Amino acid sequence: MVELNDDKVLYAFSSALDPVLTVPSGETVRIRTKDCFGNQLAGPEDELDEIDWDAINPATGPIYVEGAVVGGALKVSIDAIEFDGHACSCTGQDEGVYGDRLDGWSTRFYRIEDGELIWDENVRIPLNPMIGVIGVAPAGEPVNCGTPGAHGGNMDNTAITEGATLYFPVEADGALFGLGDMHAVMGDGEVSVSGAEAPGWATVTLTAIPDLHLVDPVIEDADSFGIIASADSLDAAADRAVHEMVELMVERADISAPDAVMLLSLVGNVQVCQMVDPQKTVRFMVPKRVLEGIGFTWSR
């Protein structure tokens, strides 16, 4: 295993960036991450209006993975997520879902201890560690780290946690992988525009799969398999994810498109990841036991 500190970060995923680390396929990397504010907020005395907004949502990287080629995929196994002992969150005017009724900024700061986030003396919230920004270089123009897309990016998906595995379409040699914006706690939707933003370490294993061709990121865990899709609206993102899942099932199992759609209507779950970024993100999750029952193959 190798370690990568957070002194080298990117603010946009881009094929033009020089890698800060090169690793062989199958390497495990322990990556230090800043919080989404670039660690600029230390306490209530720090005002959001005074921070450098060009230093928001940093992702540590990029990492060049040997064997990752254009047209193939990068497999990313989330092995561990560790936090420092603090986190913060915010909301404000014109931010998030309720921002049309707010004035100015509001922030809260929290302790993390014994596997819980301390809201106050009466409310302790169990941690649900996840990685908000994670992805690879896109084709074409750079995409800032605040925007999700087919390359990954700011998907803010609570299913991207320890034990999950992601597959990204590779559009630049070496994939140029990066991650950041970890959350100690976040609800699906991220309605305020932030989770409990926390610096820390993420340990991932990076594996090149040259012969796997994808449109959008794929996610799997012990029980489920799914598509992560981002679009201008939640409806459009869900539509995209369902279409891709049907096509994967027809390609990789002995099932017709009509039967696949009917089966997915019974067992598939459209789940909101985030509804506050420039593109909205959903995941469409299907139980593995059902996919195995129709002969679906995804052994990577």
VOPAGU-2260 file (C-alpha; in pm, 1 decimal, decimal comma):
REM VOPAGU-2260
SITE   aa  ch    i         X         Y         Z
SITE  MET   A    0       0,0       0,0       0,0
SITE  VAL   A    1     114,5     354,8     -75,4
SITE  GLU   A    2      -0,2     685,2      77,8
SITE  LEU   A    3     -85,1    1012,7     -93,9
SITE  ASN   A    4    -108,2    1333,3     107,3
SITE  ASP   A    5    -348,2    1619,2      36,8
SITE  ASP   A    6     -84,6    1871,7     -72,4
SITE  LYS   A    7    -160,5    1784,6    -436,0
SITE  VAL   A    8    -524,3    1846,2    -527,4
SITE  LEU   A    9    -734,9    1914,4    -834,0
SITE  TYR   A   10   -1036,7    2142,6    -866,5
SITE  ALA   A   11   -1150,9    2004,6   -1201,8
SITE  PHE   A   12   -1121,6    1655,8   -1347,3
SITE  SER   A   13    -922,3    1690,8   -1670,3
SITE  SER   A   14    -720,7    1480,7   -1913,8
SITE  ALA   A   15    -467,1    1765,8   -1931,6
SITE  LEU   A   16    -350,7    1727,9   -1570,3
SITE  ASP   A   17     -16,6    1574,3   -1483,4
SITE  PRO   A   18     -47,0    1282,8   -1241,1
SITE  VAL   A   19      84,1    1329,1    -888,7
SITE  LEU   A   20     121,7     953,9    -841,6
SITE  THR   A   21     152,4     654,5   -1074,7
SITE  VAL   A   22      53,3     307,9    -951,3
SITE  PRO   A   23      30,2     -39,4   -1104,0
SITE  SER   A   24    -311,6    -190,8   -1157,6
SITE  GLY   A   25    -431,7    -355,0    -837,5
SITE  GLU   A   26    -247,5    -115,2    -604,4
SITE  THR   A   27    -404,7      -2,7    -277,5
SITE  VAL   A   28    -367,7     368,1    -199,6
SITE  ARG   A   29    -441,3     546,1     129,1
SITE  ILE   A   30    -542,7     898,8      29,0
SITE  ARG   A   31    -554,8    1204,6     254,8
SITE  THR   A   32    -846,0    1440,7     175,3
SITE  LYS   A   33    -941,7    1794,1     270,1
SITE  ASP   A   34   -1305,0    1874,4     346,3
SITE  CYS   A   35   -1517,9    2039,6      76,8
SITE  PHE   A   36   -1417,7    2386,0     204,0
SITE  GLY   A   37   -1050,0    2309,0     156,9
SITE  ASN   A   38   -1008,1    2299,9     536,9
SITE  GLN   A   39   -1065,4    2677,3     545,1
SITE  LEU   A   40   -1322,3    2665,7     828,5
SITE  ALA   A   41   -1182,4    2596,6    1174,5
SITE  GLY   A   42   -1471,9    2723,9    1386,0
SITE  PRO   A   43   -1766,3    2963,1    1416,1
SITE  GLU   A   44   -1533,6    3261,4    1391,1
SITE  ASP   A   45   -1459,6    3172,8    1025,2
SITE  GLU   A   46   -1711,0    3322,6     782,7
SITE  LEU   A   47   -1806,4    3153,3     456,2
SITE  ASP   A   48   -1813,1    3491,9     283,7
SITE  GLU   A   49   -1442,9    3528,1     358,4
SITE  ILE   A   50   -1310,0    3197,4     225,8
SITE  ASP   A   51   -1149,3    3140,4    -114,0
SITE  TRP   A   52   -1434,8    3003,1    -323,9
SITE  ASP   A   53   -1188,8    2894,8    -593,5
SITE  ALA   A   54   -1054,9    2639,3    -344,6
SITE  ILE   A   55   -1382,4    2451,9    -291,4
SITE  ASN   A   56   -1434,6    2075,9    -339,7
SITE  PRO   A   57   -1068,7    1978,1    -379,8
SITE  ALA   A   58   -1000,6    1618,6    -481,0
SITE  THR   A   59    -664,5    1464,0    -401,6
SITE  GLY   A   60    -488,5    1351,7    -718,1
SITE  PRO   A   61    -485,5    1277,9   -1001,2
SITE  ILE   A   62    -350,5     923,5    -984,2
SITE  TYR   A   63    -236,2     747,6   -1303,4
SITE  VAL   A   64    -326,3     377,3   -1301,3
SITE  GLU   A   65    -112,1     165,4   -1530,5
SITE  GLY   A   66    -318,4     -41,3   -1773,7
SITE  ALA   A   67    -621,5     189,7   -1764,7
SITE  VAL   A   68    -691,3     273,2   -2128,1
SITE  VAL   A   69    -946,1     482,2   -2314,4
SITE  GLY   A   70   -1259,5     277,1   -2375,9
SITE  GLY   A   71   -1197,5      51,4   -2077,1
SITE  ALA   A   72   -1291,0      91,5   -1710,4
SITE  LEU   A   73   -1134,2     161,2   -1374,4
SITE  LYS   A   74   -1246,1     -50,9   -1080,2
SITE  VAL   A   75   -1230,9     129,4    -744,9
SITE  SER   A   76   -1282,9     -73,0    -428,6
SITE  ILE   A   77   -1357,3     137,1    -117,3
SITE  ASP   A   78   -1157,7     -38,7     153,3
SITE  ALA   A   79   -1173,8     210,0     440,9
SITE  ILE   A   80   -1284,9     563,3     535,0
SITE  GLU   A   81   -1132,6     738,5     836,8
SITE  PHE   A   82   -1217,6    1083,3     973,3
SITE  ASP   A   83   -1046,0    1341,7    1185,6
SITE  GLY   A   84   -1238,7    1431,6    1499,8
SITE  HIS   A   85   -1448,2    1714,2    1357,8
SITE  ALA   A   86   -1691,5    1810,4    1080,3
SITE  CYS   A   87   -1899,2    2108,0     967,9
SITE  SER   A   88   -2201,3    2179,3     751,1
SITE  CYS   A   89   -2370,7    2482,9     601,8
SITE  THR   A   90   -2667,5    2624,1     420,0
SITE  GLY   A   91   -2745,5    2967,7     283,9
SITE  GLN   A   92   -2932,8    3201,7      57,4
SITE  ASP   A   93   -3001,5    3045,5    -283,9
SITE  GLU   A   94   -2820,2    2725,9    -178,6
SITE  GLY   A   95   -2977,4    2382,3    -161,5
SITE  VAL   A   96   -3348,6    2311,4    -168,9
SITE  TYR   A   97   -3464,1    2570,2      87,6
SITE  GLY   A   98   -3221,6    2846,8      -0,6
SITE  ASP   A   99   -3490,4    3059,5    -165,4
SITE  ARG   A  100   -3623,1    3133,8     186,0
SITE  LEU   A  101   -3293,8    3199,7     362,7
SITE  ASP   A  102   -3076,7    3507,8     412,7
SITE  GLY   A  103   -2699,6    3484,5     434,1
SITE  TRP   A  104   -2499,5    3181,9     546,2
SITE  SER   A  105   -2544,3    2950,2     844,1
SITE  THR   A  106   -2284,5    2697,2     962,0
SITE  ARG   A  107   -2255,1    2432,7    1233,5
SITE  PHE   A  108   -1945,7    2260,3    1369,7
SITE  TYR   A  109   -1944,7    1911,8    1520,7
SITE  ARG   A  110   -1729,9    1667,1    1712,2
SITE  ILE   A  111   -1691,4    1311,2    1591,4
SITE  GLU   A  112   -1644,4    1057,4    1868,7
SITE  ASP   A  113   -1724,1     691,1    1936,7
SITE  GLY   A  114   -1868,6     642,0    1587,8
SITE  GLU   A  115   -2115,7     929,5    1622,5
SITE  LEU   A  116   -2155,2    1290,2    1513,8
SITE  ILE   A  117   -2245,1    1514,1    1808,6
SITE  TRP   A  118   -2519,9    1755,2    1699,4
SITE  ASP   A  119   -2576,7    1871,1    2058,3
SITE  GLU   A  120   -2611,3    1717,4    2403,8
SITE  ASN   A  121   -2944,1    1557,0    2305,9
SITE  VAL   A  122   -2879,5    1442,0    1949,2
SITE  ARG   A  123   -2599,8    1202,7    1852,4
SITE  ILE   A  124   -2610,2    1076,4    1494,9
SITE  PRO   A  125   -2443,9     746,4    1395,1
SITE  LEU   A  126   -2181,6     800,2    1126,9
SITE  ASN   A  127   -2253,8     690,8     771,0
SITE  PRO   A  128   -1913,7     753,5     610,2
SITE  MET   A  129   -1915,8     824,0     235,4
SITE  ILE   A  130   -1711,5     986,7     -38,8
SITE  GLY   A  131   -1879,6    1279,7    -215,7
SITE  VAL   A  132   -1634,0    1353,2    -499,4
SITE  ILE   A  133   -1475,9    1056,9    -675,2
SITE  GLY   A  134   -1400,2     998,6   -1040,2
SITE  VAL   A  135   -1170,9    1005,2   -1340,7
SITE  ALA   A  136   -1081,6    1248,7   -1616,2
SITE  PRO   A  137   -1369,2    1306,6   -1861,5
SITE  ALA   A  138   -1349,8    1321,6   -2236,4
SITE  GLY   A  139   -1342,5    1675,4   -2373,7
SITE  GLU   A  140   -1338,6    1983,5   -2153,9
SITE  PRO   A  141   -1249,1    1972,4   -1781,8
SITE  VAL   A  142   -1538,4    1932,7   -1535,4
SITE  ASN   A  143   -1511,2    2117,6   -1204,8
SITE  CYS   A  144   -1520,0    1908,6    -889,4
SITE  GLY   A  145   -1859,1    2050,6    -790,0
SITE  THR   A  146   -2034,7    1893,2   -1089,5
SITE  PRO   A  147   -2112,6    1522,7   -1139,6
SITE  GLY   A  148   -2127,4    1342,0   -1472,2
SITE  ALA   A  149   -2042,5    1022,5   -1657,1
SITE  HIS   A  150   -1686,4    1055,4   -1523,7
SITE  GLY   A  151   -1811,3    1052,5   -1162,1
SITE  GLY   A  152   -1723,6    1374,8    -980,4
SITE  ASN   A  153   -1951,7    1529,1    -719,3
SITE  MET   A  154   -2209,2    1248,2    -712,0
SITE  ASP   A  155   -2268,2    1278,0    -334,5
SITE  ASN   A  156   -2389,2     918,9    -322,1
SITE  THR   A  157   -2432,6     771,6      26,5
SITE  ALA   A  158   -2379,6     423,2    -119,9
SITE  ILE   A  159   -2015,5     512,0    -194,7
SITE  THR   A  160   -1894,8     382,2     138,0
SITE  GLU   A  161   -1675,1     110,5     284,2
SITE  GLY   A  162   -1730,4    -220,9     106,1
SITE  ALA   A  163   -1866,3     -67,4    -213,2
SITE  THR   A  164   -1700,4    -108,7    -552,0
SITE  LEU   A  165   -1724,7     145,3    -833,5
SITE  TYR   A  166   -1651,9     109,2   -1204,7
SITE  PHE   A  167   -1578,7     423,6   -1407,1
SITE  PRO   A  168   -1558,7     460,0   -1786,2
SITE  VAL   A  169   -1200,7     558,0   -1874,8
SITE  GLU   A  170   -1166,1     850,8   -2116,4
SITE  ALA   A  171    -795,8     931,6   -2062,2
SITE  ASP   A  172    -500,4     695,5   -2044,1
SITE  GLY   A  173    -424,6     611,1   -1683,1
SITE  ALA   A  174    -778,4     719,5   -1583,5
SITE  LEU   A  175    -638,5    1013,7   -1377,7
SITE  PHE   A  176    -834,2     924,7   -1065,4
SITE  GLY   A  177    -908,7    1155,4    -774,0
SITE  LEU   A  178   -1132,1    1175,9    -468,3
SITE  GLY   A  179   -1231,8    1413,2    -189,8
SITE  ASP   A  180   -1532,0    1580,4     -23,4
SITE  MET   A  181   -1588,7    1306,9     233,4
SITE  HIS   A  182   -1891,6    1317,5     461,5
SITE  ALA   A  183   -1923,5    1175,2     811,5
SITE  VAL   A  184   -2302,9    1192,4     788,1
SITE  MET   A  185   -2533,3    1279,8     500,0
SITE  GLY   A  186   -2892,8    1206,6     407,8
SITE  ASP   A  187   -2994,7    1114,9      53,1
SITE  GLY   A  188   -3058,9    1437,1    -134,8
SITE  GLU   A  189   -2808,0    1653,1      58,3
SITE  VAL   A  190   -3086,8    1912,0      72,9
SITE  SER   A  191   -2895,1    2190,6     253,3
SITE  VAL   A  192   -2611,0    2173,7      -7,2
SITE  SER   A  193   -2370,0    2006,2     236,2
SITE  GLY   A  194   -2333,4    1697,0     447,8
SITE  ALA   A  195   -2119,5    1676,6     759,6
SITE  GLU   A  196   -1804,3    1777,4     575,0
SITE  ALA   A  197   -1497,3    1610,1     722,0
SITE  PRO   A  198   -1129,4    1573,4     634,4
SITE  GLY   A  199    -971,1    1233,1     667,4
SITE  TRP   A  200    -831,7     933,7     481,2
SITE  ALA   A  201    -985,0     705,4     218,2
SITE  THR   A  202    -822,4     373,6     131,5
SITE  VAL   A  203    -902,5     242,8    -216,1
SITE  THR   A  204    -778,4     -32,1    -446,6
SITE  LEU   A  205    -745,1      73,9    -811,7
SITE  THR   A  206    -768,9    -189,5   -1086,1
SITE  ALA   A  207    -767,4    -136,1   -1463,1
SITE  ILE   A  208   -1021,1    -336,6   -1665,5
SITE  PRO   A  209    -939,3    -264,6   -2031,4
SITE  ASP   A  210   -1215,1    -480,2   -2179,7
SITE  LEU   A  211   -1509,6    -338,5   -1979,5
SITE  HIS   A  212   -1701,9     -69,2   -2167,2
SITE  LEU   A  213   -1935,5     161,5   -1971,0
SITE  VAL   A  214   -2146,0     472,8   -2024,7
SITE  ASP   A  215   -2189,4     585,2   -1661,5
SITE  PRO   A  216   -2042,0     471,3   -1330,8
SITE  VAL   A  217   -2155,1     135,0   -1197,8
SITE  ILE   A  218   -2172,6      54,9    -826,0
SITE  GLU   A  219   -2201,5    -272,6    -639,4
SITE  ASP   A  220   -2199,2    -381,3    -279,0
SITE  ALA   A  221   -2265,5    -708,8    -100,4
SITE  ASP   A  222   -2636,0    -706,7    -183,4
SITE  SER   A  223   -2700,2    -474,2    -478,4
SITE  PHE   A  224   -2579,8    -369,6    -821,3
SITE  GLY   A  225   -2664,3     -40,5    -986,9
SITE  ILE   A  226   -2609,1     248,9   -1222,7
SITE  ILE   A  227   -2523,6     602,8   -1109,8
SITE  ALA   A  228   -2650,9     868,4   -1351,5
SITE  SER   A  229   -2644,2    1248,1   -1349,8
SITE  ALA   A  230   -2853,5    1485,6   -1561,3
SITE  ASP   A  231   -3021,7    1826,2   -1559,7
SITE  SER   A  232   -3312,4    1693,5   -1351,1
SITE  LEU   A  233   -3383,6    1399,3   -1122,5
SITE  ASP   A  234   -3635,1    1269,6   -1375,7
SITE  ALA   A  235   -3377,9    1274,4   -1654,3
SITE  ALA   A  236   -3114,7    1109,4   -1435,1
SITE  ALA   A  237   -3353,9     831,8   -1333,7
SITE  ASP   A  238   -3458,2     778,5   -1694,6
SITE  ARG   A  239   -3093,8     746,1   -1799,1
SITE  ALA   A  240   -3009,6     502,1   -1519,3
SITE  VAL   A  241   -3308,2     276,6   -1592,7
SITE  HIS   A  242   -3232,5     266,0   -1965,7
SITE  GLU   A  243   -2872,1     167,5   -1897,2
SITE  MET   A  244   -2971,1    -104,5   -1652,2
SITE  VAL   A  245   -3215,6    -258,4   -1898,3
SITE  GLU   A  246   -2949,1    -261,1   -2167,2
SITE  LEU   A  247   -2695,0    -422,6   -1933,6
SITE  MET   A  248   -2944,0    -692,2   -1834,9
SITE  VAL   A  249   -3030,3    -773,8   -2195,8
SITE  GLU   A  250   -2659,9    -785,6   -2282,0
SITE  ARG   A  251   -2548,8    -992,6   -1984,1
SITE  ALA   A  252   -2846,3   -1220,0   -1908,1
SITE  ASP   A  253   -3095,5   -1436,9   -2092,8
SITE  ILE   A  254   -3383,3   -1189,3   -2075,6
SITE  SER   A  255   -3576,2    -972,9   -2320,5
SITE  ALA   A  256   -3609,7    -598,6   -2282,7
SITE  PRO   A  257   -3983,5    -614,2   -2196,6
SITE  ASP   A  258   -3922,0    -878,6   -1930,0
SITE  ALA   A  259   -3626,1    -681,9   -1792,7
SITE  VAL   A  260   -3840,2    -368,2   -1757,6
SITE  MET   A  261   -4120,6    -557,5   -1585,0
SITE  LEU   A  262   -3874,7    -726,9   -1348,3
SITE  LEU   A  263   -3709,4    -396,0   -1264,3
SITE  SER   A  264   -4047,7    -243,7   -1188,6
SITE  LEU   A  265   -4087,3    -510,9    -920,8
SITE  VAL   A  266   -3741,8    -509,6    -762,7
SITE  GLY   A  267   -3545,8    -204,0    -881,4
SITE  ASN   A  268   -3512,2     105,4    -663,9
SITE  VAL   A  269   -3452,8     458,3    -789,5
SITE  GLN   A  270   -3270,6     636,8    -506,8
SITE  VAL   A  271   -3180,7    1005,8    -494,3
SITE  CYS   A  272   -2812,6    1079,5    -434,0
SITE  GLN   A  273   -2815,4    1458,8    -449,4
SITE  MET   A  274   -3054,2    1725,6    -578,2
SITE  VAL   A  275   -2846,4    2041,5    -519,5
SITE  ASP   A  276   -2556,6    2034,4    -768,7
SITE  PRO   A  277   -2549,9    2169,5   -1128,1
SITE  GLN   A  278   -2641,6    1815,4   -1237,8
SITE  LYS   A  279   -2872,4    1598,8   -1024,9
SITE  THR   A  280   -2772,1    1240,9    -942,1
SITE  VAL   A  281   -2960,5     917,9    -879,7
SITE  ARG   A  282   -2865,6     556,2    -837,3
SITE  PHE   A  283   -3079,5     271,0    -968,6
SITE  MET   A  284   -3017,6     -33,3    -749,9
SITE  VAL   A  285   -3116,6    -392,8    -815,2
SITE  PRO   A  286   -3078,3    -686,9    -572,7
SITE  LYS   A  287   -2793,0    -915,5    -673,2
SITE  ARG   A  288   -2994,5   -1225,8    -588,1
SITE  VAL   A  289   -3246,7   -1133,0    -857,5
SITE  LEU   A  290   -2978,9   -1064,9   -1116,5
SITE  GLU   A  291   -2808,9   -1393,3   -1032,8
SITE  GLY   A  292   -3142,7   -1569,8   -1078,8
SITE  ILE   A  293   -3165,9   -1456,5   -1442,7
SITE  GLY   A  294   -2805,7   -1550,1   -1513,3
SITE  PHE   A  295   -2666,3   -1195,0   -1509,2
SITE  THR   A  296   -2285,0   -1202,2   -1514,3
SITE  TRP   A  297   -2057,0    -929,9   -1375,3
SITE  SER   A  298   -1749,0   -1103,0   -1242,0
SITE  ARG   A  299   -1459,4    -858,3   -1247,8
